Amino acid sequence: RWIKFEEKVEDGGERWSTPHVPALPLHSLFQLRTCLQKGTMLLDLDATTFKEIIDKALSGQPEEAELQPALRERLTALLLLQPQHQPTKSLLQLLAELGLSPCRGRKPSSPTRHPPAASSPGQSEPRTQISKTPLKEQLRNRFKKKVLPGAEAAHIAVGEVEFLEKPFAAFIRLRRGVSLGSLAEISLPSRFLFILLGPPKVKAYHEVGRAMATLLTDEVFQRVAWQAEHREDLIAGIEAFLDELIVLPPGKWDPSTRIPPPSCLPSPRRRTAVDPLDQQPHGNGDMTAAGDRASTGHPRSGEELERTGRLFGGLLRDIRRKAPWYGSDFSDALHPQCLSAVLYIYLATVTNAITFGGMLGDATGNMQGVLESFLGTTFAGFFFCLFSGQPLTILSSTSPVLVFERLLFSFSQDHSLDYLEFRLWIGLWVAFFGVVLVATEASHLVRYFTRFTEEGFCALISLIFIYDSLKKMLSLADAFPINWQYRLDNITSYSCTCNLSSPGRQVRHWGGPKMSMCGPSSPPTLSLQPPATLAGLSRTQCLDRGGHLLGTSCQYVPDVTLISFLFFGGTFLFCTALKRFKSSRYFPVGVRKLVSDFAVILAILSSCAVDAVLGLETPKLLVPSELKPTNPARGWIVFPFGANPWWVCLVSAVPAVLVTILIFMDQQITAVILNRREYKLQKGAGFHLDLLCVSLLMVVTSVTGLPWYVSATVISLAHMESLRKESATSAPGEHPEFLGIREQRLTGLAVFILMGVSVFMAPVLKHIPMPVLYGVFLHMGVTALNSIQLMDRVRLLLMPAKHQPDLAYLRHVPLRRVHLFTIIQLLCLALLWVLKSTTAAIIFPVMV
């Protein structure tokens, strides 16, 4: 059988082979061409039953090849016999048959899919004729899931018949697809039939049938077979197929070897003749060919980023483009995959908010802290997902904004200015400048962003995620030091006692037996007081009562750092393994896809379960539980006048220009990356509308003293990757086709609603270890880093030429030019990293 690739029944007759590329003898194609030239040809035949088709095929023979009436009757009876199909059985069916086989016994010969036709019906077991209605086995056949909706069947009957003296060949195309009862393995409408029967002395019938099946599964020949009006059209289609044929020389390969299906197939458009002018590259450099540039370039730059020449013209065009899709932005989210995306991005966003909230608190004297980060993320993210042009974008605080906040707070302290009021005026100026940029359609400058810019920015943000996750893990060694001096053999000398600083007072072991001492310098002795009379003091109780700890094991802590690193690495590896589980060979495709969609959630739940079983005091996710400002000295509304001189509102325009450039570059570079053509987005982008939403949010967050927000590249890429759509059905051996991204607003809205209610979910969230979430951070950073071409070219630097993959740009660009381009990118990336680590980090988007 064929869908796209060939499958054979194995010699045992109980299973189908793995799909493989058919290898045909060249002579079989020549024989097929001869059969089509001399045999019966019926195009656009009106028939509704298989018997009617056979009768018209036998009556439509040329006079010189017409069969005798007796032979026609025998041939009709033979063709109307029910074929024997190899059923596709589930694992449970195979196990049931295996359990029942000792009781049932076994027939001497196993049934085959194509029984030999050389023997007459009277010499073998009686077989029924083809039923006019589908059989139960056809309707329940699980193989139908592999067939695309709207597909039609083609039937090929070939074999050796003793009562024929010369071959009988017929090619039939029905005017409309009809169901031919129980003829096919599964119930499908049929369109094409090919029959080739002849005397046993010719042995090539089977190979001719394979050649016909291979042609009918070829997309180019299918088009010819559908449109053919005469016999010559089909012959021309075979000639075109032969023109593309590639011959493997005998002796250089094993014909019995099954060639596995390739990971990707050439498009039929590339195989058909095109204008030579269309093959010229259109890129602006040697690094990418035309197709590569189109697949990774700018999204519909000809329409979305053109200037209209009118004030707010680009914004109005964005609104008109996105308005028709607004209803489907909610209905398209009704899919289980969206649930996994919500949980995944929610946990990533919570971790990011806590991380940046803590750093903002340190940088601004708690004028902005974790609670402000939670509230700001909730409001800004919800507003942006509800009204933006690209709702798949996730907003977050970024490193350049954090650096600017630190510098602004230090400047305010040094010059006795109110930090929040000064920041309010800067935010209002930034919002004004942002609206001006939207009005003047400044977003059209995005068309000048090149692959160099996009990859440099994405690589830097991804490396920041990886670096921050590793830095957070290494900082655990400060809070939970590793016990380098601990020796198991010296366990008898380890002790810890509580000294209440009063001679003769009762002192107790921390977690050990009760001890007493007469003075601080006297050796401890066991107390004669019964242990049950008074419980031992814990470390916390001892310190609360004004005591201090004495002993060699008082600084001992469990190896929390070690188990945290195990959780960190285990979560990362588990996420990666489960994401790749979709392409494994185990379990049905539905199970694999479900596991892959929920990979991150399963990894987090597994790690949390292990942590709960071990019971170690690993650092947990701590969420604010009270709705009050982190710094009691501030309120929820920042007033524009009163604390600073009047001229501050004017001077604020100077730093606002710098922040505007930072926000514009950060937002638009991320927007370009998310709207690449390779993601196959159907609802269009909204560069001007997104920038307007960010500008309006600057007003609200500045007035309320909440952090400023801009698109988060890595989390947004993770959001899009978690919503990838693939074809639900694929032929055996065919990789699922990437269909695009599930574009909708509901996942983002749900994420930020959960962020808002996280304050009330603190008792549940406190059971999630922070190292597990840092492992998710590492997974997101590595995934985003591997999604850019830069990493492929970095690997090329370490590969000998003979082991390098067959990449498209390596066929058109000299390898030394590729290496030079990569090295320049790496040097610029290193410069950006150094710049990011200094106080000049606020200008790094401009440097990109």
N, C-alpha and C positions, 0 to 999 in steps of 0.2 A: 504494500500500500504506500501511497505517496500523499503528503500534504504539501510540504516544501522539500522534504528529503525522503530518501528511500528507507523503508523498513521491511525486513524479511522475517519470515517465520523460521526460527532456528531448527536445526536438524531434529531435535527432540519433539518438535511440533507442539510445544506447550507455552512458548513465550515469543514475543516479538523481539527482534534485535534492536540494538541501539540505532537511532537515526544516523544516517551517513550520506555523504555526497555520492550519487550513483556514478559508477565507472562503467562506461559503455564501450563495447567494441565498435570501431569505426565502421566496420562492414554492416553492422545492424542498422545504422542510419541510412546507408545506401539502399539496403533492402526495404526499409520502411518507405523511402521515397519511391521505390519501384511499386510497392503495394498501393500507394496512393495514386500513382499514375495509371495503373491498370485495373484496380479494384473498383468496387461500387462506391459511389460518392453521393450521399443524400444530404443536402444542406437545407435548413429550415423546414424540416419534416414535421407535419402535423400528425401527432400520435399521442395517445394517452396511456397505452399499456405496452408492456414489453413484447407480448405476442404480436401486437399490431406492428411494432417496429421491426421484428424479425421477418414477418410476412412481407412487408414492403421492401426490406433489404434484399430478400431472396428473389422477389419479383422484379427488382430493379437492376438485375445483372445484364451485362451486354449479351447479345445473342450468341456470340462465339463462346462465352463462358457459362451459359445458362445450364443449370443442373437439371437432371431428370426428376420427374415428380416424386419418385420413390426416395431419391437421395435428399430431396428438399424436406420430405416428411421426417426422415430420420435425423436430418440436421436440425430441424425445428424442435423435435422432441429432445435432442441432446442439449440445445441451448436453453430450453425452458426448464431444465432440471435445477433444483435449488442448490446454489453453490454452498460449500462448507467454509465458514469463516472462523478465524481464530479469535475467540473472545478476549477482551481485555478484562482481566479479573483483578479484583481487589485483594489485599493481603488476607482479609478474613475469609474470602472464598477459597484462596489457595490453602489456608490452614485447615478449613473444613474438609476440603477434598483430600488433604494429606491424612487427616484423621479417619476418614471413611474408606480410604483406598484399600486397607487390608481386608475389609469386609466385602467390598464390591468386586475385588479382583481387577484384572486389567485385560483389555483386548489385545490380541496379538499385534495389531498395528494401530498407530495413533492417527487420528484424522489430520489432514493437512488442509491448508487454506486453498490451494489450487490442486485438486485431485487430478491425476492423469486422465486425459480424455481419449486415450487410445483404445480403451476397452469399451465395448458397447454396454448400454444400460442393463442388458439381460445377463451380463457376466459378472456383475458386482451386486452389492446389496441394493435393494430397491430404494430409490430416493424420490422424495416428493417433488412436485413441480413448484415453481416460484409462486408465492402467494401474491394476490393483488393488493393486500393490505400489509403494512409493516408488522413484523413479529414482535412479541414482547421483548425478546433479546435485543432487537434493534432499538426499541424505545428506552430500554434501561441501560444501554451500553454507555459506560462512563467515558468512552473515548470521544463522545460528542462534545465534551467540554473543551477539547483541543481545537475544535473547528470554529472558525469565525462566523458570526451571524451573517446570513445572506449567502453563504457558500453553496456551491452546487457540485454535484458529483460527476465524475467521468468513469465509465466502465470499460475495461479492456479484457476481452476474452480471447485467449490464445491457447493453442494446444494441437496435438497430433490426433488425427481421426483415420482409422483404418479404411473406412468405406469411401473416402475421397481419393480421387486419382490426381487432382491438382488443387492448389491452394484456393481457398475462398477468403477474400478480404473485403471489408466494408468499413467506411468511415461515415458516421451519422451525426448530424447536429440538429437537435430539435429546435423548433421555433420558440418554444417556451419551456422552462424547466418543469418537469412533471415527476411525481413520485412513482417509482417503478416497483412498489411493493417491497418484497423481501430480497430484492436483488443485491442491494448494497449492505455493507457491514453495519451502517447506522442509517437512520431514516433521514434522507436528504433529497431534495429535487435533483433530477438528473438532466444534463444538457448534452453531453458528448458520449458516443459509444464507438468503440473500435473492435472489430472482430477479425481474427486471423486464424483459420483452421486449415489443415492440410495433411497430406500423407506423411507417415513416419519417416520417410527417407530424407526429409529436410529437417535439420536439427536446430534451426535458428529462430524458431517461432518465439521461444521465451525471450530471447534477447531483443527481437523486434518489438515485442510487447513492452519491455522495459524502456526501449527507446521512445515509444509512443507516450508512455506515462511520464517520462522525463520532459518531453516536449510540452505536454499539457500542463505541467507544473511550472514551466518557464513563463514569467510574466509577459515577456515580449511576444512569444509565440501565442500565448493566450489571446492577446489582442488581435493577432492575425487570424486565429481560428474563429473568433467571434465575428470579425468583419468580412471574412472571405465570402466572395460571391461565386467564385468558380474554382475548379480544381487547381488551376494555375496559381491562384493566390496562396493556397496551402503549400504548394511546391516551392514558391518563392520564400515562404516563411521558413521552410526547412533549409533552403540555400542560405538564408541570412543566419540561421543557427549554425550552419557548418562554417560560415565565415568567421564566427566568433570562437569556434572550437579550438581547444588547446590539446595537443596530443602528447601523452606521456610515452616515451620510447620503451619498448619491451626490453626486459633485462635490467632496467634501472629502478624498477619498483615491483612490489609484489601485488598482482591483480586481486588477490584475496584480501588485501588490506582494506579495511573500511575507513575511508577518509572522514574525520569528524567534521561536523558543520562549523563554518567560520564564525567568529564572534560578530562580524558585521558583513552585510552583503552590499554590493554596488547597487545604486539606484537604477531602475530601468531607464530613467532619463539620461544617465551617463552612458548607457549602452546604445541608445538611439543616436542617429546622426544629428549633430547640431551645427550651427553656424560657427566656423572657425573663429570669428570675431568674438563670440561669446565665451571662448575658452581663454581669452587674454586675462591676466590677473588685474584686479582693480585695487589692490592694497597700496598703501603709501610706504612701501619699503620691501626689502627682500625677505623679511622674516616670515611673512605669511602669504600664502597663495590666496586666490580669490575666494575659494570656498571656505578656507580656514578663517579668513577675515570676516566673512559673513556670519559664520557660526559663532564667533566670539566677540563680534564687534558691538556697535551701538544699536540699541533697539529702535528700529523704524526711524532712524535719524532723519529720513527725508520728510517725515510728517510731524512727529512729535516735537522736534527741536527746531523747526523752521520759525523764523520771525514773521509775525503778521504785520508789523509796522504800526500797531495800534496799542494804546495803553491797556494793559491787562488782557491783551489779545490772546496770549498763550494760556493764561489762566482760564479764560472763558472757553477756549478750545479743549482744555483738560476736563473742565466740568461737563461739556457736551459729550466728550468721549466716554467718561465714566458713568454718567447718569443712567444710560440704558442698562448697565450691568448691575446697578445697585441692588435690585431685588434678588438677582442670582447670587450676589455676594453672600447671601444668607442661606439660600436653598442649596447651594453647592457644598455647604459644610456638613450636610447630613450624611456623614460617612464615618465608619469606625476609625479610619486613619486620622481623622481630625482630633479624636479623643486622645490618642497617643501623642500627637503634636502638642496639644494643650498641656498635658502633664509634663512633657519633656521641657518645653519652653518656659513653663511656669517655674519649675525648679531651677532652671538656669537663670531666670530673671530674678528670682528671690535671692539666690546666691550672689548675683552681681550687685543687687541693691544693697545687700548687707555689706559686701566688700567695699563698694564705693562710699556707702554711708559712713562706715567706720573711718575711712581715709579722709572724707570730707570733715568729719568731726574733729580729727586730729589737726587738719589744716586750717580750720576756721574757729577754733575754740568752742566747738559744739554749737555754733550758731546754725549749722546744718549737720544733722546726724542721721542715724539709721532710720528713725521714724519719719523724718522729713524726706529721706530717700524713698521710703515705702509709699508715702502719700503722693509725692511728686511723680513717681513711676506709674502709680495707679491712674492718676488723673491724666497725665500727659499721654500715656500709652492708650488709654481708652478714647480720648478725644481724637488722637491721630488715627487710630484704626477705624473710627466711625466716619471721619470726614476726609481722609487723605486720598491721594490718587493711587498710592501703592500700599494697601493695608497689610501686606505681608511684612512690611518693615517693622522692626522692634526698636523702640526708642530706649536710650540709656544714657547715663553719664559716661564721659570718655576721659581718657588720660589728659589730653590738652586742656579740657575744661577744668579738670582738677588742678592742674598746674596754675592756670590763671586764677582760680579761686584762692590758692595759697598765696600767690603774689599780691593779689588785691587785698587780702586780709592783713598781710604784713605791712603793705603800704598804708592801709587805714590805721593800723596801730601806731606806726611810726609818726604819722601826721595828725594824730588825735581826731580822726574822722570816724563817723558811724559807718561801720562796714555794710550793714544791710541797706541803709539809705543810699550810700554811694553805689552799691550793687544794683539797687532798684533803677537808678537813672541810667546806668550802663545798659541794663536790660531793656528799658524803654527805647533808648537810642538804637539798640540792635534790632528791636522789632520794627522801628521806623525804617531803618536802612533795608531790612529784609523785605518790607512791603514795596519799597522803591525798586529793589532788584526784581521783584515779581512784576511790577508794573512795566518795567523797561525790558522784560523778557531776557534777563541776564542769563537764565538757565540754558540759552542756546549755546553758550560757551562749552557746555558739556560735550558737544560734538568734537571738540579738539582734544579730549582726553584719549590717550592712546593706550595700547596694551601695556606699555612700559609703566605708565602712571597707575593704571588699575592694579597691576600685579604688585607693584611696589607698595601701594597702600594696603592691599589685602594681606600681603605677606607680613608687613609690619604689625598690623592689628592682630593677626593670628599668632605671631611670635610673642606679642604682649600677653595674650591669653595663656600661652604655654608657660612663659616666664613667670607670670603672676601665680599660676597654680603651683608651680614648683617652689616659688618663693614662700608661699603660704605654708606649704608642707614642711619646708626646712625650718620655718619659724616655730614649728611645734617643739623642736628640740630645746628651745628656751623655756617654754612652759612645762614641758615634760622631759627633763634631761635623761639621757641614756645612762644607764648604770654601768659605766666602764669599769669601776673598781669592784664591782660585786663578784665575789668568789663563793662558790657553793661550799667549798671545804671550810670556810671561815664563818659559817652560819651561826655557830654557837657563840661567837663573840659579838654578834650584832644585837643591839637593844636600843630602846627609846623610852625614856621616862618623862613624866610631866613634873616639873619643879614649880611649885606655887610660891617660891621665894620666901618661905617661912620655915625655919628649922623645926623639925619634929612633925611637920604636917604630913599627912598621908599622900604618897605619890604613887601613881599607878602607871603601869605599862600602857602604851598606846596599842591596844589590840592584843595585849599579852597578860600574864598573871600579875596580881597586885604586888607592889613592892613598897618598902618603907626605907627611909634614910634619916639619919640624925643631922646631917649637914650636907651641904652641896659636895664636899670632897670625900665623904665617907662612902665606902662601897655599898651597893644595894644589897638588901637581904630580903628573903621571902617573908611576907607578912603572915602572922598566925591568925589573922582575922579570916573567917570563912568567906569564900569568894561570893557567896550569894547575898551577903549583907549590904553590899554597895557596889553598883556597877562601875566598871572602869571608865575613866574619862577618855573621850575621843580627842583627836587633835584639835578639832574646832572648839570643843568644850574647854579644853585646857587653855587655849589662847584667849577665849572669851572671859575666863576667870582671872586673867592677868598673869597666867603662868607662862613658862617657856620650856621648850623641849631640850632634853639632854640625851645624848647617846650617839652611837656610830651609824644607826640606821634611820635617823630622824629625817634625813633628806631623801630617803628611798621613795621612789614612785614606780608603779608598774611600767613595763615597757610599752607605754601608750604610743610612743613615736613609732616603734616598729610595727605594731598592728595597724596604725594609721597609714603608714606607707604601703602595707599590704592591701588595705582597703582602697587606697588611692590607685595603685597599679592594677589591682584586681578589677576595679570598676571600669577603668579605661580598657583593659584587655577584654572584659566581658562585653562591653558596649561594642567594641570593634568586631568581636567574633559573632555576636548576634546580628549585627548589621549585615555581615557577609553570609549569614545563614540562608539568606534568600536564594543564593546561587549554589547552595550545597546540593548533594545528591540524596539527602535523607528526608523522609516524610513527604506527603503530598504538597503540591505547590501552594495550596491555600494555607496550610499550617506554616510553611516557611515564610510566606509573606506576612502573616499575622505576627510571627515571632520577630521578624525584621522591623515591622512598624513599631512594635512595643519594646524594642531592644533596650533603649535607655531606661525605661520604666522597670523592666524586668531586672536589669543590672542593679538599679538602686534598691529595689525591694529585696533582692537576694543579699546584697551587702548589709542592709538594715537587719535582715533576719539573722545573719551570722553575728552581727554586733550584739543583737539582743540575746542570743544564746551564750556568747562569751561573757557578757555582762561587764566588760571593761569600761572605764570612764573616759571614753574617747570624746573629743570636743564635739558638741552637738550644735545644730542649727538653732540659734536663739533669735526669736522674733519679738519686736516690741509688743507689749501687752496693754499699754496705756496710751491714749490719744492726748499727749501733751508735749509741748516743745522739748527738745533735748536740753536746751539751755533755758532755765526758768526766767532769765532776764529778758527774753524776747517774747513777742506775741505772734499771732497767726497773720496779722496784717502789718505791712511795713508802710509807714507814712512818708510821703515824699519830702516834707519840709519839717524843720524843727531842730534836728540834731546837727546838721551840717550847714556851713555858709551857703548863701544863695547861688554863688558862682559855681558850686559843685555840679549843678545840673547842666551847665554849659561845658565845663571841663570834661565831664563824663563822655562826651562825644568822641574824644580822642581814643581812649582805650576801647570804646564801642566799635570803632572802625576795625581794630584788630580782631575783636571777637566776631564781628560780622564776617570777615574773611575766613576765620576759623570755622564758623558754623556753616557757611556756604560751601566751602571745599569739603568738609567732613560729610555733610549731608549729600551733596551731589555726587561725590565719588562713590559713596555707598549705593546711591540710587542707580548709577551706571552699572555697577557690578551686579545688582539684583535684577536689572532689566535687560540682561544680555539675551541675545537671540537664542542661545543654546538652551535656555529654560523654556522656550516655546510658549511664552505668555500670550494669551489670547485677548485679554481685556485692556491691554495698553498700559502705558505708564502715565504719570502725572507729575512731572518735575516741578512745574510752577505751583501746582496745588499743594504739593508736599512742602515746598519752601514756605508758602503762606501759612500752613498749619504750624510749622515750627516757629515762625515769627510771632504768631498769635499766642502760642504757648509761652514764649519768652515774657510776654506781658503778665500773664497769670502767675507764672512761677516767680517772677521778680517781685510782684506785689505781695505774694504770700511767703516769700523767703524760702522757697523750695529750690532744689537744684535745677540747673539748666539741662535740657535734654536734646539729643541729636541721634540720628540713626546709628545703631550698633551693628557694625559690619558682620562680626562673627555670629552673633546670636540671630541676626536676620538670615544669614546664609543657612544656619542650622534649622531655622524655621522653614525655609523653602525646601531644604533637603528632606525634612520630615513629611512633606506634602507632595512628594513626587508621585505622579500617576504613571502607571505602566499598563500595557494591554492586558486585559483579563484573560484572553485566550491567546495561545501561541502554539504553533505547530511543534510536534516532537522534534527536538534538536534545535529549535529556534529560540533565541534569547527574547525575553519580553521587550516589546518596543516601548521606548520612553515617549509618553504622550504629552508631557508638560507638567505644570504645577497646579495643584488644586487651589485655584485663586478664589479667595473668599475673605470675609472680615470677621467671621465668628470666632475663629481660633484666637486671634489677637485680642478680641473683646473678652473672651472667656479667661485668657491668661491674666489680664489686668483686673478683671473682677475678682479673680482668686487672690490677686495681690492685695486688693482692698480688704478682703475678709481674712487675710492671713493673721491679722492681729487677734482674731477670735479663734484661730486654729493653732495657736501656740502650743497647747498641750499635745497635739498630734505631731506637729513639725519638730518638736524638740527631740524626737527619737531618731532623726536623720543625722548621721555623723557628717561633719563638715568634710573630712577627707574623701568621702564618697562623692560629694558635690564638686570638690576640686578635681576628682577624676573625670567627672562629666565635663568640666571646663577644659581639661586637657584633651578630651575626645573632640570637643567642638573646635579647638584650635588646630589640632592635627588634621581634622577633616577639612576645614577651610583651607589650610595650607596645601593639602594634596589636591585641591580642586583647581589650582592654577597651573599654567603651563611652566612656570618658572621651576617648579620642583622636578618636572620631567627633564628639563634641560640641565639642572644641577646633577641629576643622576647620570646624565650623559657624560659629564666631566669625569666620572669615576669608572666608566665602562670602556673596555676595548672596542674598537670599531666593529669587530665581527659579532659582538654580543649585543649591539645596540638594537632597539626595536625599530620596526619599519614605520617611522613617523612621516607624516605627509611633508613637513617642512624640510626634513633631511633629504628628500628627493630633489628639492629645488634650490637649496641654499648650501654652500660649502660648509663643512663641519667647523672650520676655523672661524667663520663668521658667526655661527651659532654660539660657539664657546666665547667669542669676544663679547657678543651681546649679553650673554649670561653673566660674565665676569663684571661687566659694567653695571648690570643690575644689582649684583651682590655688593659691589663697592658702594653704590648709592644707598642700598638698604642698610649697610653698616654705618654710613654717615647719618642716616635718619635715626638709627638706634642711639648713636652717641648724642645726637641733638635732642632726642626724646628724654634722655637721662639728665639733661641740664635744665636750667630755668628758661631756656629758649624753646622749650617744647611747644609753647603755644603757637609758634610759627611753623611747626613741622608740616601741616597740611599745605601751606604755601610752598614749602620746599619740595613736597611731592610733585 
